[in-house]
Amino acid sequence: MINLAVRLQTEFMKKLLFALVFIFGTAFAFGQKYAYIDSDYILGNVPEYKEAKEKLDKLADRWTKEIEERYEVLKQKKENFAREEVLLPAEEKTKRKEEIEKLETEVLELQKMRFGVTGDYFQKRQELIKPIQDRVFDAMQKVASKRNYSFVFDKANQSNLVYADNKLDISDEVLKEMGITGK
């Protein structure tokens, strides 16, 4: 009899807890306002971004070409060494192997210096593009604050946003806040 009373009381508490969570969860969900932006669209309409991206792309192309040229020189040296190795005295073999190893190290260091995590490309990107992204973020924050949005998602950049109603897209408002008219 006591076990039955305890079980009934436990069941009642579970149902009460579920009801409270449902009521407050629903009220919380309906009290939130959502919107989204398309950062690719916004950045595509910012003239400074296009200029910065072109500069960055030119630098990347130049650095890539420089690295590819060094790899080509390295490849030629390796091929020449492979063809001539059997004819070379031991001292010359050692000298050429060391030279090839040194070139490999230099090319890898150059690649790391240009495109590594703290490389020139990353630093130049921070210098040219980050200020523009910060402006977009600040404008988005102002629009979201004015319109009382609790959440603003980004449709671009491989987001998990599966569906978005166009009425909730505030990208043009963000551009307007930045003083730029959209397309």
C-alpha positions in Angstrom: 0.0 0.0 0.0 2.8 2.4 0.9 4.7 1.4 -2.3 1.6 2.2 -4.3 1.3 5.7 -2.7 4.9 6.4 -3.3 4.7 5.3 -6.9 1.5 7.5 -7.5 3.2 10.4 -5.8 6.3 9.9 -8.0 4.2 9.7 -11.2 2.3 12.8 -10.2 5.6 14.7 -9.6 6.9 13.6 -13.0 3.7 14.8 -14.7 3.8 18.1 -12.9 7.5 18.6 -13.7 6.8 17.8 -17.4 3.9 20.2 -17.5 5.9 23.0 -15.9 8.9 22.4 -18.3 6.5 22.4 -21.2 4.7 25.6 -20.2 7.8 27.5 -19.4 9.7 26.1 -22.4 6.9 27.1 -24.7 6.6 30.6 -23.2 10.4 31.0 -23.5 10.5 29.8 -27.1 7.6 32.1 -28.2 9.2 35.0 -26.3 12.3 34.9 -28.5 12.8 36.7 -31.8 15.0 35.3 -34.5 16.6 36.6 -37.7 19.4 35.7 -40.0 21.9 37.4 -42.2 23.8 36.2 -45.3 27.4 37.4 -44.6 28.5 36.4 -48.1 25.8 38.7 -49.6 26.7 41.5 -47.2 30.4 41.3 -47.8 29.8 41.1 -51.6 28.1 44.5 -51.4 30.9 46.2 -49.4 33.3 47.8 -51.9 36.2 47.8 -49.4 35.8 44.1 -49.0 36.1 43.5 -52.7 39.3 45.6 -52.8 40.8 43.9 -49.7 40.0 40.4 -51.1 41.6 41.3 -54.4 44.8 42.5 -52.7 44.8 39.3 -50.5 44.3 37.1 -53.5 47.1 38.8 -55.5 49.5 38.3 -52.5 48.4 34.7 -52.2 48.9 34.1 -55.9 52.4 35.7 -55.8 53.4 33.7 -52.7 52.0 30.4 -54.2 53.9 31.0 -57.4 57.1 31.7 -55.4 56.7 28.4 -53.5 55.8 26.4 -56.6 59.0 27.7 -58.3 61.1 26.6 -55.4 59.4 23.2 -55.4 60.2 22.9 -59.2 63.9 23.7 -58.5 63.9 21.1 -55.7 62.3 18.5 -58.1 64.9 19.2 -60.7 67.7 18.8 -58.2 66.3 15.5 -57.0 65.9 14.2 -60.6 69.4 15.2 -61.5 70.7 13.6 -58.4 68.8 10.4 -59.0 70.2 10.2 -62.6 73.8 11.0 -61.6 73.9 9.3 -58.2 75.6 6.1 -59.4 78.4 8.0 -61.0 79.1 10.3 -58.1 81.9 9.8 -55.5 80.7 9.4 -51.9 81.7 13.0 -50.9 79.7 14.5 -53.8 76.6 12.3 -53.0 76.7 13.5 -49.4 77.1 17.1 -50.4 74.1 16.9 -52.9 71.9 15.1 -50.4 72.5 17.8 -47.8 71.9 20.5 -50.4 68.5 18.8 -51.3 67.6 18.4 -47.7 68.4 22.1 -47.1 66.3 23.2 -50.0 63.4 21.0 -48.8 63.6 22.6 -45.4 63.8 26.1 -46.9 60.7 25.5 -49.0 58.7 24.1 -46.1 59.8 27.1 -43.9 58.8 29.5 -46.7 55.4 27.8 -47.0 54.9 27.9 -43.3 56.0 31.6 -43.2 53.6 32.6 -45.9 50.6 30.3 -45.2 51.0 28.9 -41.7 48.7 29.6 -38.8 50.6 32.8 -37.9 52.0 33.3 -41.4 52.0 36.4 -43.6 48.6 35.5 -45.3 46.8 35.2 -41.9 48.3 38.5 -40.7 47.5 40.3 -43.9 43.9 38.9 -43.8 43.6 40.2 -40.2 44.8 43.6 -41.4 42.6 43.9 -44.5 39.5 41.9 -43.9 38.9 41.7 -40.1 38.1 45.4 -39.7 35.4 45.0 -42.4 34.0 41.9 -40.7 33.9 43.9 -37.4 31.9 46.6 -39.1 29.4 44.1 -40.4 29.2 42.5 -36.9 28.7 45.9 -35.3 25.9 46.9 -37.8 24.3 43.5 -37.3 24.3 43.9 -33.5 22.7 47.4 -33.8 19.9 46.1 -36.1 19.4 43.1 -33.8 19.2 45.3 -30.8 16.8 47.8 -32.4 14.5 45.0 -33.4 14.9 43.0 -30.2 16.2 39.8 -31.8 17.5 37.3 -29.3 19.3 35.3 -32.0 20.8 36.1 -35.4 22.1 33.2 -37.5 24.4 33.4 -40.5 23.1 31.7 -43.6 26.6 31.6 -45.2 29.7 29.8 -44.0 28.4 26.2 -43.8 25.9 27.0 -41.2 23.3 24.4 -40.0 20.5 26.6 -41.0 18.3 24.3 -43.1 15.4 26.6 -43.9 15.0 30.3 -43.4 12.0 32.5 -44.3 13.1 35.5 -46.4 11.0 37.7 -44.1 13.6 37.0 -41.4 16.6 38.0 -43.5 18.0 41.3 -42.2 21.1 41.4 -44.5 19.8 44.5 -46.3 19.1 46.3 -43.0 22.7 45.5 -41.9 24.0 47.0 -45.1 21.8 50.0 -44.6 23.2 50.4 -41.1 26.6 50.4 -42.6 25.6 53.1 -45.0 25.6 50.8 -48.1 22.6 50.0 -50.3 22.1 46.4 -51.3 21.5 45.0 -54.7 
